[in-house]
Amino acid sequence: MQPVSIPNCENKASFGIPPRPFASASSHKHYSSCCKDRNALAFAIHTFFQQNGFLYVHTPIITTSDCEGAGEMFQVTTLFHEAERREREFVAKPPPSEAELDEAKHAVTLKGEALKELKKGGDKGTIATVVQELKQAKDTLMQLEARSKFRPGMPKKDGAVDYTADFFSRQAFLTVSGQLQVETYACSVYTFGPTFRAENSHTTRHLAEFWMIELKLLLLTLRMI
């Protein structure tokens, strides 16, 4: 394999903003070497598979499936933002008191009784006006009852987190594998992309993020293996 030539990426136009220095010259060289090595490795991986008839497949980074089921997954959610919004809304517009609810119910009762009396001999114009007032009173009561059930914090249903209020309307995670996605292709394919594992182990044997190659061969035989 021919060595890869990396162009000089130094920004000639600094626009008056001084460049951010690295910790030292040695760390600068180390970072530069890592970037070049990674570029060469990625190029070699794609070259090998492309020259051997594989199709490169981009699998989703955000997924609702746990492909392997053997490790912890990073969850993707907007419910924390939703909880903060609900907290602010609860403070700005607190739920109605029992007295306010009783007053709204009493208003509906009064309007309903007035409408019954008018239907016995009132004119159509007055009846139409009272019907509209009754409708408004019922709408007000419904809004107050809905507000009385509002609770701040994480949305819940039957005691559990209500993921229907989340961005994807269900639980979503960062992918641990693209295996399920490549199984749908009726040809030889490979995937090469970021993979995430949420095992809480801060050792050299565990990575929270890494790039993984996964492939599927079509009509594979034992002799081919």
Number of C-alpha atoms within 10 A of each C-alpha: 5 5 6 11 8 10 6 6 6 8 8 6 7 9 7 6 7 7 9 6 8 11 8 9 10 10 11 12 12 12 13 12 12 11 13 14 13 12 13 17 12 12 12 13 12 17 11 11 16 14 8 10 11 19 17 16 17 13 19 14 15 14 19 15 15 17 15 12 9 9 13 15 18 17 15 16 17 13 18 13 13 18 16 14 14 18 17 14 15 16 10 9 10 15 18 15 11 10 9 14 17 12 13 19 16 14 17 21 15 12 18 17 11 15 20 12 11 14 12 8 9 12 10 11 9 13 18 12 12 17 16 13 17 21 15 13 20 18 14 17 21 15 11 18 16 12 15 15 9 15 16 16 17 19 20 13 9 6 7 9 14 16 19 13 15 19 14 14 11 12 17 20 18 22 23 27 25 26 17 12 14 21 14 9 13 11 15 19 20 22 23 18 17 18 18 21 19 16 13 10 10 9 7 6 6 13 15 14 13 12 12 14 14 15 19 19 14 12 9 10 8 5 5 6 5
